Amino acid sequence: MLVAGLCFALMSVAVKVAGQWFDSSELVFYRSLFSLVVIVGPILLRHGRAGLRDLPGRNLGIHLGRGLVGFIALATFYYALVRLPMSVAVTLNYASPLWLALLMPWQLHERPSRGQYLAVALGFSGVLMLLRPWEAAGSELVAGLVGAFSGVMAAFAYIHVRRLGRLHEPEWRTVFWFAVVGVAGAGALATLSGWHPLTPRQLPALLAMGALATLGQLAMTRAYRKGHTTVVASFAFSTVIFSSLLDVIIWKQKLVLLAWVGIVITVMAGFRATRLNAREGE
């Protein structure tokens, strides 16, 4: 999971670099296209057309629903990532366990404990310190709210993944349909807003983004398969730590003290909510 956390943090670096040349919808398209090629290629080589016939499975509707909320989560995350300090955008996205605790009664019919509600209250106070709406400029506040919304949609995506896990759907099929929806949705948005020209100079950043995202997904899947769910989920927050360090090292990012306090509080609350959410789901 630490390897996955580092891969996702480095992927965020690639997104910010590529964001100089492309809109967030185009970045989601190229990232999804990379995943699609990586998944479909080995299936065709190993099973041929028979393997393609297995792609829909028996729960296509849930897969498409997961793909849609995952696509929205990724698109809004990339939008915030291009416009905000990397540490801020990643922290807002990783606040998803807080939203998950609130969504559990409605979506999973699981009643959160008092500890989960306390973690949510603490976490949202950290988000408030991070966004600081009383002093943020209009464009930054909008990007911050979009980043917070990406965390909401990431929680919905996790709910769908949890449902698919209960139905014993393989991870590769979930990732495949996520990539399909991402290519279709991001391609449509990019066509409406206009594509930017692709040059050889930009390819390394796009390939790095796709490769790091795929490696991160593979490492994360292996971690959840081999390790204890609660422990592994807690180590997912290493992405926030790695992103904050890279933010300072690469972009010399300087946040006010209150923002750093907000990051720490949000991560601590998310860490606690993750452990409690996992315990409730067992």
SVG drawing of the C-alpha trace seen along z (x, -y; Angstrom):
<svg xmlns="http://www.w3.org/2000/svg" viewBox="-31 -37 44 55">
<polyline fill="none" stroke="black" stroke-width="0.4" points="0.0,0.0 3.0,-2.3 4.0,-1.6 0.5,-2.4 0.5,-5.6 3.8,-6.7 2.5,-5.8 -0.6,-7.9 1.3,-10.9 3.7,-10.7 0.7,-10.4 -0.6,-13.7 2.7,-15.3 2.3,-14.0 -1.3,-15.4 -0.1,-18.9 2.7,-18.8 0.3,-17.7 -2.2,-20.2 -0.1,-23.0 -1.2,-21.7 -4.5,-19.9 -7.9,-20.3 -8.8,-18.0 -11.3,-16.1 -8.5,-15.3 -6.3,-14.1 -9.0,-11.7 -9.4,-10.5 -5.7,-9.7 -5.5,-8.1 -8.6,-5.9 -7.4,-5.0 -4.1,-3.8 -5.9,-1.6 -8.2,-0.2 -5.3,0.8 -3.4,2.4 -6.5,4.5 -7.9,5.5 -4.5,6.2 -3.6,9.1 -7.2,10.5 -7.0,10.6 -3.6,12.2 -4.6,14.9 -8.2,15.7 -8.9,14.1 -12.5,13.1 -13.8,15.5 -12.3,13.3 -14.1,10.3 -17.4,12.1 -16.8,12.4 -16.4,8.6 -20.1,7.7 -20.5,10.2 -23.8,10.5 -23.8,7.1 -23.2,4.7 -25.6,2.1 -23.7,1.9 -20.4,1.7 -21.7,-1.1 -22.9,-2.9 -19.5,-2.5 -17.8,-3.7 -20.0,-6.8 -19.4,-7.9 -15.7,-7.0 -15.4,-9.0 -17.0,-12.1 -14.7,-11.6 -11.7,-11.4 -12.7,-14.4 -13.4,-16.6 -10.2,-15.5 -8.1,-16.3 -9.9,-19.7 -8.9,-20.6 -5.4,-19.1 -4.6,-21.4 -5.8,-24.5 -4.9,-23.9 -1.7,-23.0 -1.2,-19.3 -1.4,-18.7 -4.7,-20.5 -6.4,-18.7 -5.2,-15.3 -6.3,-15.8 -9.8,-16.9 -10.1,-13.8 -8.9,-11.6 -11.6,-12.9 -13.9,-10.3 -14.1,-8.1 -15.8,-11.0 -18.5,-11.1 -18.7,-7.3 -19.6,-7.4 -22.5,-9.7 -23.6,-7.7 -23.6,-4.3 -27.1,-4.4 -28.6,-5.5 -26.5,-3.3 -25.3,-0.3 -28.0,-0.2 -25.3,-0.2 -25.7,-2.5 -22.6,-4.5 -21.3,-4.5 -20.9,-7.6 -17.2,-7.4 -17.7,-7.7 -19.8,-10.8 -17.2,-12.3 -14.5,-11.5 -16.7,-13.2 -17.2,-16.3 -13.4,-16.5 -12.6,-15.9 -14.9,-18.6 -13.4,-21.1 -10.0,-20.2 -11.5,-20.6 -12.8,-24.1 -9.3,-25.1 -8.0,-23.8 -10.4,-25.7 -10.7,-28.9 -13.7,-30.2 -13.5,-33.5 -10.3,-34.5 -10.1,-32.3 -10.4,-34.0 -13.4,-33.1 -11.6,-30.7 -9.7,-29.0 -12.9,-28.5 -14.6,-27.0 -11.7,-24.6 -11.7,-23.7 -15.4,-22.9 -14.9,-20.8 -12.1,-19.0 -14.3,-18.3 -17.0,-17.1 -14.5,-14.6 -14.3,-13.1 -18.0,-12.7 -18.0,-10.9 -15.1,-8.8 -17.2,-7.6 -20.0,-6.6 -17.5,-4.8 -16.3,-2.8 -19.9,-1.9 -20.3,-0.4 -17.0,1.4 -18.1,2.9 -21.3,4.1 -19.4,5.6 -17.1,7.4 -20.1,8.9 -21.2,10.2 -17.7,11.7 -17.0,9.7 -13.3,9.7 -11.3,6.5 -10.2,6.4 -13.8,6.3 -14.5,3.4 -11.4,1.5 -12.3,2.3 -15.8,0.7 -14.4,-2.2 -12.0,-2.8 -14.7,-2.4 -16.9,-5.0 -13.9,-7.3 -12.9,-7.1 -16.5,-7.8 -17.4,-10.5 -14.1,-12.4 -13.9,-12.0 -17.4,-13.6 -16.5,-16.5 -13.2,-17.1 -14.9,-17.1 -17.4,-19.7 -14.7,-22.0 -12.1,-21.3 -9.0,-19.1 -5.5,-20.5 -2.8,-19.2 -0.7,-16.3 3.0,-16.7 6.0,-14.3 7.1,-16.6 3.9,-16.0 3.9,-12.2 6.2,-11.4 3.9,-13.2 0.8,-11.4 2.5,-8.0 3.8,-8.5 0.3,-9.5 -1.3,-6.4 1.5,-4.0 1.7,-5.3 -2.1,-5.2 -2.1,-1.5 0.8,-0.5 -0.9,-2.2 -4.1,-0.3 -2.3,3.0 -0.3,2.4 -3.5,1.4 -5.4,4.4 -2.6,6.8 -2.4,5.0 -6.1,5.4 -6.0,9.1 -3.0,10.0 -3.3,7.7 -5.8,6.9 -8.4,4.5 -8.3,2.0 -4.5,1.8 -4.2,1.5 -6.9,-1.2 -5.2,-3.2 -1.9,-3.2 -3.8,-4.6 -3.3,-8.0 0.4,-7.8 -0.6,-9.4 -1.4,-12.6 2.0,-12.6 3.9,-11.8 1.9,-14.5 2.6,-17.1 6.3,-16.3 6.5,-16.4 4.5,-19.7 7.2,-21.3 10.2,-19.7 9.0,-20.2 6.9,-23.4 8.3,-25.0 4.7,-25.2 4.1,-27.4 0.8,-27.0 -0.3,-29.0 0.0,-27.2 -3.8,-26.8 -3.9,-24.9 -1.2,-22.5 -3.1,-22.0 -6.2,-21.3 -4.4,-18.7 -3.2,-16.9 -6.7,-17.0 -8.4,-15.8 -5.9,-12.9 -6.3,-11.9 -10.1,-12.0 -10.1,-10.1 -7.7,-7.5 -10.0,-7.1 -13.2,-7.0 -11.5,-4.4 -10.8,-2.1 -14.3,-2.5 -16.0,-2.1 -14.0,1.1 -14.9,2.4 -18.6,1.7 -18.4,3.4 -16.9,6.7"/>
</svg>
